[in-house]
Amino acid sequence: MIPARLLADNYQPDFGINWIPPLTREQLTQLPHDKLAAYANARKYADQRAEANPVGAGWTLPSWRMVMDAWKKYPIVVILGGQRSTKSSFASRLCVWAAATIPDAEVRAYHVNETRSIEDQQRFIWDNLPHSLKTMPSKKGMYHSLQYTQKNGFTGNVCILPPLPGAKSGGVIRFGNYRQYQQDAQVTEGYKAHLIWADEEVPPKMFETLIYRTPDYHGRVLLTFTTLQGWTPLIQDILGKTKTIHKRRSSLLNIDLPIMQESLSRPGAAIFYFWTEDNPFIDTSDFLRKVRGRSRDEILARAHGVPTKSIGGAFPAFNKEVNVVPHDMLPFIKNPDYPVTRYMAIDPAG
């Protein structure tokens, strides 16, 4: 039996500093010189602390707090967000928090393929490690491994933090990808994890496997993606029937939209919606300008993370798992001598 101190739901993520929006230009002009200088210094100090320790001292958005507050209640957390809505930023910090807080933590992170894993997930994890770990004199030891390059990511696709006091080993973040699973489904079997993060839409069969990798540790499965493919089989599985917990008014569409739901079709799952306009770390004005003229369904997906059935309605029976074959899995690509008949169909029109 696993000791209670090693179970994921015995810990509560509560990291960072609540986001405080910067003062506007008008507000700044009304401040006396001494208070203006004090404000500038305080803001600079906060930003420096956040850069040195992004998880412990970084800014935390209200949408992130909502997810953290639900940690103990829901074993499956789905974050559907608009583009550039901080989904991956938050998920990577949650992974670092778990690896650095839970003794002997086992964290898994999956992306579409190895390239995306290195360029996105592994870079996010590295960026969110404390400066004190990045600058350790020795990046590799018996119980830690923090070897990283921008080109190749973490050596061996694994990041191991130094052990917590009393722990047998350091918290581990192991990286994999969906292409590996498509080639050999056994790569997701056998292990147990405190937290699994799947970025971009995970294949439905792989998702079914991942949720059975966390019960030993009372772990959590975290999915983050933008629903540009519409009402996919995975979306149907999770959002087929839901209960809305919280909602907000969309200024783009002038309608109320959910920002948190419980899944009734997938018990134990909660769905959170991150909006692009809520990302204070980038200038979203250009994005909002471009999306305003688009269709209602595209605005829902790209700006709010809300999927609609009509986006995928042209081919309702289309199933990515069945109808899409990776190029390198085609039999005549794998074996140049494989016999194949080629056809060409043309429509000469007028």
Buried (B, 14 or more C-beta within 10 A) or exposed (E): EEEEEBBBBEBEBEBBEEBEEEBEEEEEEEBEEEEBEEBEEEEEEBEEBBEBBBBBBBBBBEBBBBBBEBBBEBBBBBBBBBBBBBBBBBBBBBBBBBBBBBBBBBBBBBBBBBEBBBBBBBBBBBBBBBEEBEEEEEBEEEEBBBBBEEEEBBBEBBBBBBBBEEBEBBBBBBBBBBBBBBEEEEBBEEEBBBBBBBBBBBBBBBBEBBBEBBEBBBBBBBBBBBBBBBBBBBBBBBBEEBEEBEBBEBEBBEEEBBBBBBBEEBEEBBBBBBBBBBBBEEEBEEBBEEBEEBEEBBBBBBBBBBBBEEBBEEEEEBEEEEEEEEEEEEEEEEEEEEEEEEEEEEEEEE
